[in-house]
């Protein structure tokens, strides 16, 4: 899971995001505010970009967990994603485990690798929405995720061969989209 940033077939921007995500160094509001707290010229807002954009009454702090899982403007996207590629009946802990590691069913290493790759690409799409100050939409997030996933599999022969055999939801969907069974 942590080695996703070493996949040469992924775009560099996604590799950088993956490295920062798994090393807890994404530039969220509180992290930026802490970095620039002694600089009077910088006024960094620690509140969630989506909560501010959606004009929620009391915006939450923009932590990694809030931004990628708990924010009310992201929850529908996350729940739809989990119901499509994971399980509907998981509790909160299992959903978080699946989204952040790709593992929750006790699947094999290949399935966990593809789940993790798919989820990192999906979370990257949420990050892009945050950077563009727009509220995420599941259809757009999934379309962009699948486009990047398809491009990655077309560039990497070994991963494409593994995807042909893997039983993860995203690999089955990929085979169906490309008429591979």
C-alpha positions as CSV (number, residue, x, y, z in Angstrom):
1,X,0.0,0.0,0.0
2,X,2.7,2.5,0.9
3,X,4.6,1.7,-2.2
4,X,2.0,3.1,-4.6
5,X,4.1,6.2,-5.1
6,X,6.8,3.9,-6.7
7,X,4.4,2.7,-9.5
8,X,6.1,4.2,-12.6
9,X,2.9,3.9,-14.6
10,X,1.0,6.4,-12.5
11,X,1.2,10.1,-13.3
12,X,3.7,12.0,-11.1
13,X,1.1,14.2,-9.5
14,X,-0.7,11.1,-8.3
15,X,2.5,9.6,-7.0
16,X,3.3,12.7,-5.1
17,X,-0.2,12.8,-3.6
18,X,0.1,9.1,-2.6
19,X,3.4,9.7,-0.9
20,X,2.0,12.7,1.0
21,X,-1.2,10.9,1.9
22,X,0.5,7.8,3.3
23,X,3.1,9.9,5.1
24,X,0.4,12.3,6.6
25,X,1.9,15.3,5.0
26,X,-0.9,16.7,2.8
27,X,-1.3,20.5,3.1
28,X,-4.5,20.5,5.0
29,X,-5.7,23.7,6.8
30,X,-4.3,22.9,10.3
31,X,-1.0,21.7,8.8
32,X,-0.6,24.9,6.8
33,X,-1.7,27.1,9.8
34,X,0.9,25.4,11.9
35,X,3.6,25.9,9.3
36,X,2.9,29.6,8.9
37,X,1.7,30.5,12.5
38,X,4.7,32.9,13.0
39,X,4.2,34.7,9.6
40,X,1.8,37.6,10.1
41,X,1.4,38.0,6.3
42,X,-0.1,34.5,6.0
43,X,-3.7,34.1,7.2
44,X,-4.5,30.3,6.8
45,X,-8.0,29.0,7.6
46,X,-8.0,25.7,9.4
47,X,-11.6,25.0,8.5
48,X,-12.7,22.5,5.9
49,X,-12.8,23.8,2.3
50,X,-15.9,21.8,1.5
51,X,-17.8,22.9,4.7
52,X,-16.9,26.6,3.8
53,X,-17.9,26.1,0.2
54,X,-21.2,24.5,1.2
55,X,-21.8,27.2,3.8
56,X,-22.3,24.7,6.7
57,X,-23.1,26.4,10.0
58,X,-20.0,25.5,11.9
59,X,-17.3,24.3,9.6
60,X,-15.0,21.5,11.0
61,X,-11.2,21.5,11.1
62,X,-9.8,20.1,7.9
63,X,-8.1,17.0,9.2
64,X,-7.3,14.1,6.9
65,X,-10.1,12.0,8.4
66,X,-12.6,14.8,8.1
67,X,-11.6,15.8,4.6
68,X,-11.6,12.3,3.2
69,X,-14.3,10.6,5.2
70,X,-16.3,12.6,7.7
71,X,-17.2,15.8,5.9
72,X,-20.9,15.8,5.1
73,X,-20.1,16.9,1.5
74,X,-17.8,13.9,1.0
75,X,-19.8,11.2,2.9
76,X,-22.2,10.5,0.1
77,X,-19.4,10.0,-2.4
78,X,-17.5,7.8,0.0
79,X,-20.6,5.7,0.9
80,X,-21.5,5.3,-2.8
81,X,-17.9,4.3,-3.6
82,X,-17.8,1.8,-0.7
83,X,-21.2,0.3,-1.6
84,X,-20.0,-0.2,-5.2
85,X,-16.5,-1.4,-4.6
86,X,-16.7,-2.7,-1.0
87,X,-19.6,-3.8,1.2
88,X,-22.8,-2.0,2.2
89,X,-23.0,-3.5,5.7
90,X,-19.6,-2.5,7.0
91,X,-19.3,-0.5,10.2
92,X,-17.5,2.8,10.3
93,X,-14.1,1.3,11.3
94,X,-14.2,-1.2,8.4
95,X,-15.2,1.5,6.0
96,X,-12.2,3.7,7.1
97,X,-9.9,0.7,6.9
98,X,-11.1,-0.1,3.4
99,X,-10.8,3.5,2.1
100,X,-7.4,4.2,3.6
101,X,-5.7,0.8,3.1
102,X,-7.8,-1.1,0.5
103,X,-8.1,-4.0,2.9
104,X,-11.1,-5.2,4.8
105,X,-12.3,-8.5,3.5
106,X,-9.2,-10.5,4.2
107,X,-8.5,-10.7,0.5
108,X,-5.3,-11.7,-1.2
109,X,-2.4,-9.3,-1.8
110,X,-3.3,-8.6,-5.4
111,X,-6.9,-7.6,-4.4
112,X,-5.6,-5.4,-1.6
113,X,-3.2,-3.8,-4.1
114,X,-5.9,-3.0,-6.6
115,X,-8.3,-1.8,-3.9
116,X,-5.6,0.5,-2.5
117,X,-4.7,1.8,-5.9
118,X,-8.3,2.5,-6.7
119,X,-9.0,4.2,-3.4
120,X,-5.9,6.4,-3.6
121,X,-6.9,7.5,-7.1
122,X,-10.5,8.2,-5.8
123,X,-9.1,10.1,-2.8
124,X,-6.9,12.1,-5.1
125,X,-10.0,13.2,-7.0
126,X,-11.4,14.5,-3.7
127,X,-8.1,16.3,-3.1
128,X,-8.3,17.9,-6.5
129,X,-11.9,19.1,-5.8
130,X,-10.6,20.6,-2.5
131,X,-7.7,22.4,-4.4
132,X,-10.2,23.8,-6.9
133,X,-12.7,24.8,-4.2
134,X,-15.5,22.9,-5.7
135,X,-17.8,20.4,-4.0
136,X,-17.2,16.8,-5.0
137,X,-19.7,14.9,-7.2
138,X,-19.5,11.1,-7.2
139,X,-20.1,10.6,-10.9
140,X,-17.2,12.9,-11.7
141,X,-15.0,11.4,-9.1
142,X,-15.6,7.9,-10.3
143,X,-15.2,8.8,-14.0
144,X,-11.9,10.4,-13.3
145,X,-10.8,7.5,-11.1
146,X,-11.7,4.9,-13.7
147,X,-10.0,7.0,-16.5
148,X,-6.7,7.1,-14.5
149,X,-7.1,3.4,-13.5
150,X,-7.6,2.5,-17.2
151,X,-4.6,4.6,-18.3
152,X,-2.4,3.0,-15.5
153,X,-3.3,-0.5,-16.6
154,X,-2.6,0.3,-20.3
155,X,0.9,1.5,-19.4
156,X,1.9,-1.3,-17.0
157,X,2.1,-4.8,-18.6
158,X,2.6,-6.6,-15.3
159,X,-0.2,-4.8,-13.5
160,X,-2.5,-5.4,-16.5
161,X,-1.8,-9.1,-16.4
162,X,-2.5,-9.1,-12.7
163,X,-5.7,-7.3,-13.2
164,X,-6.8,-9.9,-15.7
165,X,-6.7,-12.5,-12.9
166,X,-7.6,-10.5,-9.9
167,X,-11.2,-10.7,-8.4
168,X,-11.4,-7.3,-6.9
169,X,-14.4,-5.2,-7.8
170,X,-12.5,-2.6,-9.7
171,X,-10.6,-5.3,-11.8
172,X,-13.9,-7.1,-12.6
173,X,-15.3,-3.7,-13.7
174,X,-12.2,-3.0,-15.8
175,X,-12.5,-6.3,-17.5
176,X,-16.2,-5.7,-18.2
177,X,-15.5,-2.2,-19.6
178,X,-12.8,-3.5,-21.9
179,X,-14.6,-6.7,-23.0
180,X,-12.1,-9.0,-21.3
181,X,-14.7,-11.3,-19.7
